[in-house]
Amino acid sequence: MSQTVRGVVSRQKGEPVEVVDIVVPDPGPGEVVVDIVACGVCHTDLTYREGGINDEYPFLLGHEAAGTVESVGDGVTNVEPGDFVILNWRAVCGQCRACKRGRPHLCFDTHNAAQKMTLTDGTELTPALGIGAFADKTLVHEGQCTKVDPSADPAVAGLLGCGVMAGIGAAINTGAVNRDDTVAVIGCGGVGDAAIAGAALVGARRIIAVDTDDKKLHWAREFGATHTINARDLDVVETIQDLTDGFGADVVIDAVGRPETWKQAFYARDLAGTVVLVGVPTPDMTLEMPLVDFFSRGGSLKSSWYGDCLPERDFPTLISLYLQGRLPLEKFVSERIGLDGIEDAFGKMHAGEVLRSVVML
């Protein structure tokens, strides 16, 4: 039997979201119904509401989630009812050319649930990132569920489902930050601070945080930044070079995703350093630079999708480090709210007042 539960829906571009009844079908083959316990409010949810992803309204928002498996469909083997899971939006297929070449983090054919959740009148919903977790329950593909230690705080655990994993992975997986490296992170919101936390976790020697907001720079120090630069007051490239013996940083992570910040990252790296783009540009942004500047430098220019993570590998490890007190994931939770507080949370997020508001269900 299908179930009717509460969910947060965006019906039209730019319009306030609504808490409405939605219908969740029984899980079909390879599908799982998850009882959501906590879900973070991510900027991607706001981007969906504003039409920045696509125009497939109505959207069922929410994707940074943790919960308990309620029921499973035929053929599901990796989770069972009662398991505590973090949801992810890149359930790898194992069969595409990227997977077969040993690069499953670049999978070109990730899985989502085959069935659709709907409004009570039968209108099909588009779940944000294939998840739709601003709801009491949601339907996902089994590969979108990663079992982790149930002693973890769900409000903390769920954040690995998107932004925090993106930042940590940008540093550790994509940027390959190592012990004794120098690292600079441009943009100190949730993703940037997660990159700082990741760099600190692996023992980076110097971690330089860059932002235009002193409050965010203060947060960055709490996650492990050793130096801070307010870009309103100082030249970013020159200051990073000054803090790295004149060479530039080994790894520079752009967590903003604008041409201006990417150029700063490019010129602030060492000659053979690495630039990692994890901030998401808009489709209209373009980059114009002298080609000789690319030729004159070695190193790497990389983009980081979801922190180049493999959920089944990375989520349990990061939860274990958090439970050991070695990774301060709890610091990302700024406030805990109900389903009816999401519009206010969008405003606080846009104003830079919070790292993460987390919906508790």
N, C-alpha and C positions, 0 to 999 in steps of 0.2 A: 504494500500500500504506500502511495506517495504521502508526504507530510507537508503540512502548511506551517511555516515558521516566519519569524520576522527577518527582514533584510533591508539593507540601505540601497536605494535605487536612485540613479540619475536618469531622468527622463528626457531632458533637453539641455542643449549646450548652455552653460553658464547659469542654469537655474539651480536653486537650492536642492539638495538631496532630500529624499523622503524615506521614512521608515514605514514599510508596507508589508503586507502578507505576500510571501512567495511560496511556490510549490517546489519541493525537492523530491524527485522520483526515487524509487528504490534503485539500488545500484545494479547495473547490468554487468555483463562480462568485463572483467578488468577494472571495474569501478568501485569506489569506496564512498560511503557517507561518513562525514566527520562532524562530530559535535564540537563546535568551535568554543574555545575557552577564552582566547585573547587574540586581538588583531591590531597591529600597529597602523597608524594613519600615515601613509607614505605620500610623497609629492606626486607619485605616479597616479594615485587615485584622483587627486585634484586635476591632473592633466587629462584623465579620462573625462571628468565632468566638463572640462573646458573644450572638449573635442580635439585635443591634441594628439590622440592616438588614432582614432578613426571615428566614424559617425554612426556606429552600429548600436544606437540607443534602442531601448533602455539598457543601461549598464547596472550590473550587480557589483558594487564596489568592494574593495578590501582584498588583500592578498598576503600581508605579512602575518601569518597566523600559526597558532598552535592549538591543538585540541586532541580529542580522544576518538579513536575509530569506533563508530557505532555499528556499522554493518558493512559487509563486503559482498561483491558479486561473484559469479562463477569464475573460477580460474585465478582468483587473487591468492598469491602465495607469500608476498613479502610483509604483509601486515594482517592482523586479526583483530576482532572486536576487543576493546579494552586497551589497545596500545596507545601510548602517548606519542603524538607525531608532530613534526613541523612540516608545513606545506611548502612546496616549491613550484616554480613555474617553468622549470626546464627538466622535465622527465625524459631522459634520453631514450632513443629508440633502439640503439645497439646494432642497427642495420645500415644506416646511411654511410656515405663515403667517409665522413669525418669520424664516426664511431669505429668503422672498420680499420681506419688508419691510426687508431689509438688516441684519438682526440675527441672523446665523447663530450667534453665541455663545450665543444663547438657544434654539437649535434644540429643537423638541419631539419629534423623531423620529430620534434618533441611531442609528447602525448598530452592530451586533455581528455576529459570525459566525453563520451560519444553522445550521451543524452543531454538535453537542455533543461535547465531550471526555468520556471516561468512565473509570470504574474498569475493571479487567480483567474483571470479571464483567458488564460492560455497564451498570452503574449510571451514569446521567447526572450530570455534575458541573455545578455553578453557578459559573462563573468570577467572581472578585471584580471588580466594575465592568466586567464583560464582557471581562476580559483573562486573569486566571489565570496569573501569570508567576513564581510560585515553582515553576518547572518548567524542565527542560532545554529544552523547546520548548513553544510554545503556538500556538493557532489564533485568529486575529482577522480582522475585516473590514479590507479594504485601507485604508479611511478612518481606521483606528486607527493607521496607520503613518505617521510623518513622517520623511523622510530628512534627516539632518544630517551635518555634517562628521565623517568617521570618525576624525579625529585626536583627538577629545574622549575623555576618560576615561569609559568606560561607566558606572562607578559614580557619576560626577557627572552625566552626561547623563540617566540614567534618572530622576533625582529631579525633573526637569521634568514627568514624567508625572503628578504629582499635587500634593503639598504645596508644593513650592518654586514651582511655577507659580501655585498658588492664592494664595500670599502676594505674589509679585511683581506678579501681575495685579491683586490687590486694591488695591495702591497705584497702579499706573500706569494700568491699564485702567478699573477701577471707580471708584476715588477720584480719578483724573485729577490726581494730584499733579504740580505744576509746580515749576520753578526758583523758589527763594525762599519756597516755602510752609513753614508750620509743620505738623508731623505728629506725632501720638501713636499708639503701637501698644500695645494692651493684650493681654498674653500673649506671651511670648517663647520659645515652642517653635519648631519648624521653620517653621510657617506665618508666625508673627509675625516671626521673624528674616528670612524672605524678604521680607516687606513692608517691613521696615527697609532691607534691601539694595536693594529697588526704589526706595524714596524717596531713598536716597543716590545711586543711579544717575542719577536725573533732576535732582539738585541741590537737594533740599529744604534750606532754610536751617537748620532746627532739627528734630531727630528725637528724640522723647521716648519711651523704652521703659518699660513698666510691667509688673511681675511681682511675685510674692511670694518669689522664689528669687534670691538674690544671684548664684549661679552662672549662671543664665539671663540676668541683667542684664549680667554680664560678657561672655557670648556676644553679647548685643545690641550692645555697644560695638564688638565686632570686626566687625560687619556695617554699622556706620555710625551707631549711636545717638550723639547728642551729649550727652544727659542721660538719667539713669535714675531711676526712682521705685520704691522697695519699698513696695508697697501695704499691707504689715503695719505700716509705720512712719509713713506719711504719708497725708494725705487726697488721693486721686488727683485729684479735680476741682479743688480749690483749688491744688494744686501745679502742675498743667498750666496753669491760668490765670496763676499767678505767673510761669511760665516763658515765657508768651506775651504779656507786657505787659498782663495783666489781661483779655485778650479771649477766650482759648481758642484751640485749634488750628484751622487751616484744614481739616484732615482728621484724623479719629480712626478708627482701624481696630480693631475688636473681633475678635481672633483666638482668643478663648475661647469665646464663644457661650453666655453665661448671662445671665439677666435683670439680675443685679447689674452685670456688666461692660458690658452694653449701655446701662444707665442712666448709668454713669460716662462712656461714650463720648458719649452724647447731651448731657449737661450740661457736658462738658469741651470741646465744640466752640465755635467762634465762632458768633455769632448767625446768620450765613449760611454756616456751615461744613457739611461733609459727614461723615456717619457711614457707615462701611462695615462690615457684618457678614459676616465670612468664617469665623469659628468656627461649628461646627455644633451647634445646640441639640438636645436630645432632645425627643421628641414630647410629653412631659408638662409642659414648661416653659411658663409663661404670663407675661405682662407687664401690670402695672397702673400707669398713670401718669395725671396730670391732663391732660385733653384740651387745656386752655388752654395748656399748655406747648408742645404741638405747634403750636398756632395762633400763638403769640408769637414763633416763630423761623422764619426762612426756610431756605435751604440745601436739602440733600438727605439722605434716609435710604435707603441702598441695601443690597441683599444681593449678594454676589459668589459666583457659581457658577464654580468652576474658574478664578477670576481673570478671568472674562469673556474667556477667551483664544480665539484661533483657532490651533490647533497649527501648521498649515502656515505661518502668518504669524509666530508668536511663537517657536516652538522654534528655528528656524535663527538668528534674530536673537540670542536669548539665548545660544546656544552660541557664536556669533561673538564676542559681548562677553566671554564667559568666556575664550575662547582668546586674546583681546587683553589679558587681565589686568584688565579693567574691571569684571567682575562675579565676586566671589569664591565661586563655587558650590562649589569644593572644600572650603570650610570646613564645609559641611553634613555631610560624610561623617565620622562619628565612629569607625566601625569597619567592617571587612570580615569577613564570616562565611560559613559554609557553610549548606546547606539544613537541616542538623540543628541549627542554632543559633537558630532562629526563636523558640522558646518563651523562651529566655533573653533574646532581643532584646525581646520583648514586656515582660518584667519590667523591663529597663533603661529602656525607653521610658516605661512607666507611672511609674517612679520619677524620671523627669527626668534620668537620667544621660547620655543621648545625644541628639543632634539626629536623626541617622539611622544606623541599622545597615544595611549594604548586603550582600545576599546575592550572592556571586560564583559563577558557574557555569562 
